[in-house]
Amino acid sequence: MASPRTRRTPATPGYSVVIPVYNSERIVGETVARTVAFFEKQKLSFEIILVNDASADGSWKLISGLAKKDGRIKAINLLRNYGQHNANLCGFRHATGDWLVTMDDDLQNPPEEIVHLIGKAAEGHHDLVLGRFRTKQHASYRRWGSKVVNWLNGKIFDKPEGLVLSNYRMLHKDVVRRICDYQSPFPYIPGLALMFSASPANVDVDHQPRREGKSSYTLFRIAKLVATILFNYSSFPLRLVMGVGLAVSLGSFVFGIAVLVHGFMHHSAVPGWTTLAVLLSFLNGMLMLMVGILGEYMVRLLTQASGRAPYQVKEVVDLDR
């Protein structure tokens, strides 16, 4: 794997910076300016890919204007709001750099901190470097949500113990290519990055308070993210149902024996009740078990056969095209 500072041909940038944009008209211009200033100061070739996720303000007008003035900036306008993960995936598929950096549009991830990501990648030949915030500037409910998601990432994506995930990260182009090749209508970028990287690592970076607006990650969105991880990248819910069905089946079998013994030893006041109770309890448990098994296969088949695109592009402003 090439060093982050490897000399390269002028046609292809060394770095691609993907920034999802959503209702950040008042600050995204400064974010882009500081990112450009950082790479120019470091004398590194770069491109910036701004993906407008159907902002309701003037964000598209602003970033498309930037792209028309500077060939190193690309602006992509999505048809409607698809969420941060889809916006990132769209940016990944338009990126051409050897390394790709993802960051927010609101300056909570200072562009100047990219130097730490670059240094860590070069230091240990890592293909995925994740910023570990020295002090998180998030609301308490987001911190709790992050703990739940972090636990799921460990169980489902085999996240190494102690590795901290964040949206401020740098990926080698090989990892980006594998993510782009993965066909899913519900992309989850952190999990895919873990799946397709060989040597992930953390590096400490600053995290600034939000200067404009408020976070779009509400409790509902966090719950939706958890559901996406569970139902699209694991069979845990189905296996849970199958386990419950198995437990009910075993319980109903024991209960049925007890009812039969009671029926033989003590005459039932309701004719046929014993047989009915045994059959209903046992067969309902077996049905739950079978539904769980069939669902296990169905979810795998549907995931493989699904061809729905996760996003649609409305407009692209790129002077090189």
C-alpha positions in Angstrom: 0.0 0.0 0.0 1.4 3.4 -1.0 2.4 6.0 1.6 -0.1 8.9 2.0 2.7 11.2 0.7 3.6 9.2 -2.3 4.5 11.2 -5.4 1.9 10.8 -8.1 0.9 11.9 -11.6 -0.7 15.3 -12.0 -3.9 13.8 -13.5 -5.1 12.1 -10.3 -5.3 13.8 -6.9 -3.6 12.3 -3.9 -6.6 13.0 -1.7 -10.4 13.1 -2.2 -12.4 14.9 0.5 -16.1 13.9 0.6 -18.4 16.3 2.5 -22.1 15.6 2.7 -24.0 18.9 2.7 -27.3 19.5 4.3 -28.8 22.9 5.2 -25.4 24.4 5.8 -25.5 27.5 3.5 -24.0 29.7 6.2 -20.9 27.6 7.0 -20.1 25.2 4.2 -18.2 27.9 2.3 -15.8 28.4 5.2 -15.5 24.6 5.5 -14.4 24.4 1.9 -12.1 27.4 2.1 -10.3 26.0 5.2 -10.0 22.5 3.5 -8.5 24.1 0.4 -6.1 26.2 2.5 -4.9 23.1 4.4 -4.0 21.1 1.3 -2.4 24.0 -0.4 -0.2 24.7 2.7 0.8 21.0 2.8 1.5 21.1 -0.9 -0.7 18.0 -1.5 -2.9 17.4 -4.6 -6.6 17.1 -3.8 -10.2 17.3 -4.8 -13.3 18.2 -2.7 -16.6 16.4 -3.4 -19.6 18.2 -2.0 -22.8 16.1 -2.0 -25.9 18.1 -1.4 -28.5 15.9 0.3 -31.6 17.8 -0.9 -30.9 20.9 1.3 -33.9 23.2 1.8 -31.7 26.3 2.0 -29.3 27.8 -0.6 -26.6 25.2 0.0 -26.8 23.8 -3.6 -26.5 27.3 -5.2 -23.4 28.0 -3.0 -21.5 24.8 -3.6 -22.4 24.6 -7.3 -21.0 28.1 -7.6 -17.8 27.0 -5.9 -17.5 24.1 -8.3 -17.9 26.3 -11.3 -15.0 28.5 -10.1 -12.5 25.8 -9.0 -11.8 22.6 -11.0 -10.7 20.9 -7.8 -14.2 21.1 -6.4 -17.1 18.8 -7.5 -20.7 19.5 -6.5 -23.3 16.8 -6.7 -27.0 17.4 -6.1 -29.1 14.4 -5.0 -32.7 14.0 -6.1 -34.0 13.9 -2.6 -32.8 13.5 1.0 -31.2 10.0 1.3 -29.3 10.4 4.5 -25.6 10.8 5.3 -24.5 7.3 4.5 -26.0 7.4 1.0 -24.5 10.8 0.4 -21.1 9.5 1.4 -21.4 6.5 -0.9 -22.3 8.8 -3.8 -19.2 10.9 -3.0 -17.1 7.7 -2.8 -18.2 6.7 -6.3 -17.1 10.1 -7.7 -13.8 10.2 -5.9 -10.5 9.6 -7.8 -7.9 10.1 -5.1 -5.5 7.5 -3.6 -6.9 8.4 -0.2 -10.3 9.5 0.7 -11.3 11.7 3.8 -14.8 12.0 5.0 -15.9 14.9 7.2 -18.9 17.0 8.2 -19.9 20.3 6.6 -20.2 22.2 9.9 -16.6 22.5 11.0 -17.0 20.2 14.0 -14.3 18.3 12.2 -11.6 21.0 11.7 -9.9 20.4 8.2 -6.5 21.2 9.8 -6.8 17.9 11.8 -6.5 15.9 8.5 -2.7 16.1 9.0 -3.1 13.6 11.9 -5.0 11.2 9.8 -2.3 11.4 7.1 0.5 10.9 9.7 -1.1 7.9 11.3 -1.7 6.2 7.9 2.0 6.7 7.0 3.2 5.6 10.4 1.7 2.2 10.5 0.7 1.5 6.9 -3.0 1.6 7.9 -5.7 1.5 5.2 -8.3 3.0 7.5 -7.7 5.7 10.0 -10.5 6.9 12.2 -10.4 10.2 14.2 -10.8 9.7 17.9 -12.2 12.9 19.4 -10.3 14.2 22.4 -13.6 15.7 23.7 -16.9 15.0 22.0 -19.2 17.9 21.5 -22.4 15.9 21.2 -25.7 15.8 23.1 -25.9 13.1 25.8 -28.5 11.1 23.9 -26.2 10.9 20.9 -23.4 9.6 23.2 -25.7 6.9 24.5 -26.8 6.1 20.9 -23.1 5.9 19.9 -22.5 3.3 22.7 -25.3 1.1 21.3 -24.1 1.4 17.7 -20.5 0.8 18.9 -21.6 -2.4 20.6 -23.4 -3.6 17.4 -20.4 -2.8 15.3 -18.3 -5.0 17.6 -20.8 -7.9 17.3 -21.7 -7.7 13.7 -18.6 -6.2 11.9 -16.0 -7.7 14.3 -14.8 -4.2 15.3 -11.5 -4.6 17.2 -11.9 -3.9 20.9 -10.8 -0.4 21.7 -11.2 0.9 18.2 -13.4 4.0 18.2 -15.5 4.8 15.1 -16.2 8.3 13.9 -17.3 10.0 10.7 -13.9 11.8 10.5 -11.8 9.2 8.8 -9.4 8.5 6.0 -9.6 5.4 3.7 -7.2 4.0 1.2 -8.6 3.8 -2.4 -8.7 -0.1 -2.2 -11.1 0.1 0.8 -13.2 2.7 -1.1 -13.3 0.5 -4.2 -14.5 -2.5 -2.1 -17.2 -0.4 -0.5 -18.4 1.0 -3.8 -18.6 -2.6 -5.2 -20.8 -3.8 -2.4 -24.3 -3.8 -3.6 -26.9 -2.8 -0.9 -29.9 -0.5 -0.9 -29.0 0.4 2.7 -25.3 1.3 2.9 -23.8 1.7 6.3 -20.4 3.3 5.8 -18.6 2.6 9.1 -19.6 -1.1 9.0 -18.5 -1.5 5.4 -15.2 0.3 6.1 -14.5 -2.2 8.9 -15.5 -5.1 6.6 -13.2 -4.1 3.8 -10.1 -2.8 5.7 -7.1 -4.9 6.8 -5.5 -2.5 9.2 -7.8 0.0 10.9 -6.4 2.5 13.5 -7.3 5.5 15.6 -5.6 8.8 16.0 -6.6 11.7 18.3 -8.2 14.7 16.7 -10.1 17.8 17.9 -13.9 18.0 17.8 -15.4 21.5 17.8 -18.8 22.6 19.1 -21.5 23.1 16.4 -21.5 26.7 15.3 -24.6 26.7 13.1 -27.9 24.9 13.3 -28.5 21.6 15.1 -27.7 18.0 14.6 -30.0 16.1 12.2 -29.3 12.9 14.3 -32.5 12.7 16.4 -33.5 9.8 18.6 -35.6 8.5 15.7 -32.7 8.6 13.2 -30.5 6.8 15.7 -33.2 4.1 16.1 -33.5 3.9 12.4 -29.7 3.4 12.1 -29.8 0.6 14.6 -32.6 -1.0 12.7 -30.5 -0.7 9.4 -27.5 -2.4 11.1 -29.6 -5.2 12.6 -31.9 -6.0 9.6 -29.5 -5.5 6.7 -26.2 -6.7 8.1 -27.1 -9.4 10.5 -29.7 -12.1 11.1 -29.8 -11.5 14.8 -33.6 -10.5 14.9 -34.5 -13.7 13.0 -32.3 -15.8 15.1 -33.8 -14.3 18.2 -37.3 -15.2 16.9 -36.1 -18.7 16.0 -34.7 -19.1 19.5 -37.9 -18.0 21.1 -39.8 -20.4 18.9 -37.5 -23.2 19.9 -37.9 -22.4 23.6 -41.7 -22.2 23.2 -41.7 -25.6 21.3 -39.7 -27.2 24.1 -41.9 -25.6 26.7 -45.1 -26.6 25.0 -43.7 -30.2 24.7 -43.1 -30.4 28.4 -46.5 -28.7 29.1 -48.2 -31.1 26.8 -46.8 -34.1 28.6 -47.9 -32.6 31.9 -51.4 -32.0 30.5 -51.6 -35.6 29.2 -50.5 -37.1 32.5 -53.1 -34.9 34.3 -55.8 -35.9 31.8 -55.1 -39.6 32.4 -55.0 -39.3 36.2 -57.8 -36.8 36.6 -60.8 -36.7 34.3 -61.2 -33.4 32.5 -64.4 -31.5 33.0 -64.3 -30.3 29.4 -64.1 -33.1 26.8 -61.4 -32.6 24.3 -59.7 -29.7 26.2 -56.6 -31.7 26.9 -56.0 -32.6 23.3 -56.7 -29.1 22.0 -54.4 -27.5 24.5 -51.5 -29.8 23.6 -51.9 -29.4 19.9 -52.3 -25.6 20.0 -49.3 -25.0 22.2 -47.1 -27.4 20.4 -48.1 -26.4 16.8 -47.9 -22.7 17.5 -44.4 -23.1 18.9 -43.4 -25.1 15.8 -44.9 -22.5 13.5 -42.7 -19.8 15.2 -39.7 -22.0 14.7 -40.4 -22.6 11.0 -41.1 -18.9 10.3 -37.8 -18.0 11.9 -35.9 -20.6 9.7 -37.7 -19.5 6.5 -37.0 -15.8 7.4 -33.3 -16.6 7.8 -33.2 -17.8 4.2 -35.5 -15.1 2.8 -33.5 -12.2 4.2 -30.3 -13.6 2.6 -32.1 -14.1 -0.8 -33.6 -10.6 -0.7 -30.3 -9.0 0.2 -28.6 -10.7 -2.7 -31.3 -10.1 -5.3 -32.1 -6.5 -4.4 -31.2 -4.1 -7.2 -32.7 -0.9 -5.9 -30.2 2.0 -6.1 -29.6 3.7 -2.7 -29.7 7.2 -4.2 -30.4 9.1 -7.4 -28.3 12.0 -8.7 -30.1 15.0 -10.0 -27.2 17.2 -11.1 -23.4 17.3 -11.1 -21.1 20.3 -11.5 -17.6 19.1 -12.4 -15.3 21.2 -14.7 -13.3 18.1 -15.5 -16.3 16.3 -17.1 
